[in-house]
Amino acid sequence: MNERQRSVARLMEGVRADVDDYHELRSMLSAQFGAALRHETLVLTDLAERIVALTGRLEERREERMALARFLMGSGLPAAMPLLLEALPRTAREALEAWWGVLEDLVNECKAQNMRNCRLMVEQHEIMQRVLDMEVDIYAPG
């Protein structure tokens, strides 16, 4: 196997691993939403640590994917996935296109879940701030 073939194989392995990890991230984001609704601080803390670790791995693989794409495309072309897919042999292209489509869907779904979770937690924080501000007024010396 030459360097180009190894790079294509590594690219495909990375995308496939990202698909698996985004499935896990989706589950964690769903659990985070439930924990936020139930005000489960310890669960939220644990999930936050796990989400940070997982997104770190995803970022490392994204950086590797960009380096592999730059290598495979050559120095004169941008490392864009649509261009790279066109340059791959048919079998690799078809498999990678399928995984890439699933990955894009999962990324979009996770972004939407993350935004939903953020909105919920911001709303909860704002409500708590209003309650605490009311308590200051209640207990303030007159």
C-alpha positions as CSV (number, residue, x, y, z in Angstrom):
1,M,0.0,0.0,0.0
2,N,1.5,3.3,-1.0
3,E,1.3,6.6,0.9
4,R,-1.7,7.9,-1.0
5,Q,-3.7,4.6,-0.4
6,R,-2.7,4.8,3.3
7,S,-3.9,8.4,3.5
8,V,-7.3,7.5,1.8
9,A,-7.7,4.6,4.3
10,R,-6.8,6.8,7.2
11,L,-9.3,9.5,6.0
12,M,-12.0,6.9,5.7
13,E,-11.3,5.5,9.2
14,G,-11.4,9.0,10.7
15,V,-14.8,9.8,9.1
16,R,-16.2,6.5,10.3
17,A,-14.9,7.1,13.8
18,D,-16.5,10.6,13.7
19,V,-19.8,9.0,12.8
20,D,-19.6,6.8,15.8
21,D,-18.5,9.6,18.1
22,Y,-21.3,11.9,16.8
23,H,-23.8,9.2,17.7
24,E,-22.3,9.2,21.2
25,L,-22.4,13.0,21.3
26,R,-26.0,13.1,20.3
27,S,-26.9,10.7,23.1
28,M,-24.9,12.8,25.6
29,L,-26.6,16.0,24.4
30,S,-30.0,14.4,24.9
31,A,-29.0,13.2,28.4
32,Q,-27.8,16.8,29.1
33,F,-31.1,18.2,28.1
34,G,-32.9,15.8,30.4
35,A,-30.5,16.5,33.3
36,A,-31.0,20.3,32.8
37,L,-34.8,19.9,32.9
38,R,-34.4,18.0,36.2
39,H,-31.7,20.3,37.6
40,E,-29.3,17.4,38.1
41,T,-26.1,19.3,38.7
42,L,-23.8,16.3,39.2
43,V,-25.1,14.7,36.1
44,L,-24.6,17.9,34.1
45,T,-21.0,18.3,35.4
46,D,-20.2,14.7,34.4
47,L,-21.7,15.1,31.0
48,A,-19.9,18.4,30.4
49,E,-16.6,16.8,31.1
50,R,-17.4,13.9,28.8
51,I,-18.6,16.2,26.1
52,V,-15.5,18.3,26.3
53,A,-13.3,15.2,26.0
54,L,-15.3,13.8,23.1
55,T,-15.3,17.1,21.2
56,G,-11.6,17.3,21.7
57,R,-11.2,14.0,20.0
58,L,-13.5,15.1,17.2
59,E,-11.4,18.3,16.7
60,E,-8.2,16.3,16.5
61,R,-9.6,14.0,13.8
62,R,-11.0,17.1,11.9
63,E,-7.4,18.5,11.9
64,E,-6.0,15.2,10.7
65,R,-8.7,15.0,8.0
66,M,-7.8,18.5,6.8
67,A,-4.1,17.5,6.6
68,L,-4.9,14.3,4.8
69,A,-7.1,16.1,2.4
70,R,-4.4,18.7,1.7
71,F,-1.9,15.9,1.0
72,L,-4.4,14.0,-1.2
73,M,-5.4,17.1,-3.2
74,G,-1.9,18.5,-3.6
75,S,-0.6,21.9,-2.6
76,G,-2.4,23.9,-5.3
77,L,-6.0,22.9,-4.5
78,P,-8.2,23.7,-1.5
79,A,-8.8,20.8,0.8
80,A,-12.6,20.7,0.3
81,M,-14.4,17.4,0.8
82,P,-16.4,17.7,-2.5
83,L,-13.3,18.1,-4.5
84,L,-11.5,15.4,-2.7
85,L,-14.4,12.9,-3.2
86,E,-14.2,13.5,-7.0
87,A,-10.5,12.7,-6.9
88,L,-10.9,9.3,-5.1
89,P,-11.3,5.9,-6.8
90,R,-15.0,4.9,-7.2
91,T,-15.2,2.4,-4.4
92,A,-13.5,4.7,-1.8
93,R,-15.6,7.6,-3.1
94,E,-18.9,5.8,-2.7
95,A,-18.1,4.6,0.8
96,L,-16.8,8.0,1.9
97,E,-19.7,9.9,0.4
98,A,-22.2,7.7,2.3
99,W,-20.3,8.2,5.6
100,W,-19.8,11.9,4.9
101,G,-23.5,12.4,4.4
102,V,-24.3,10.6,7.6
103,L,-21.7,12.7,9.4
104,E,-23.0,16.0,8.1
105,D,-26.5,15.0,9.3
106,L,-25.2,14.1,12.7
107,V,-23.2,17.3,13.0
108,N,-26.2,19.4,12.1
109,E,-28.4,17.5,14.6
110,C,-25.9,17.9,17.4
111,K,-25.6,21.6,16.7
112,A,-29.3,21.9,17.0
113,Q,-29.4,19.9,20.2
114,N,-26.6,22.0,21.6
115,M,-28.4,25.2,20.8
116,R,-31.6,23.9,22.4
117,N,-29.6,22.9,25.5
118,C,-27.9,26.3,25.7
119,R,-31.3,28.1,25.4
120,L,-32.7,26.0,28.2
121,M,-29.8,26.6,30.5
122,V,-29.7,30.3,29.8
123,E,-33.4,30.6,30.5
124,Q,-33.0,28.7,33.7
125,H,-30.1,30.9,34.7
126,E,-32.2,34.1,33.9
127,I,-35.1,32.8,36.0
128,M,-32.8,32.0,38.9
129,Q,-31.2,35.5,38.7
130,R,-34.7,37.1,38.8
131,V,-35.6,35.0,41.8
132,L,-32.4,35.9,43.6
133,D,-32.9,39.6,42.7
134,M,-36.4,39.4,44.3
135,E,-34.9,37.8,47.4
136,V,-32.5,40.7,47.8
137,D,-35.5,43.1,47.7
138,I,-37.4,41.0,50.1
139,Y,-34.6,40.9,52.7
140,A,-33.2,44.4,52.2
141,P,-33.5,46.6,55.2
142,G,-36.2,49.2,54.7
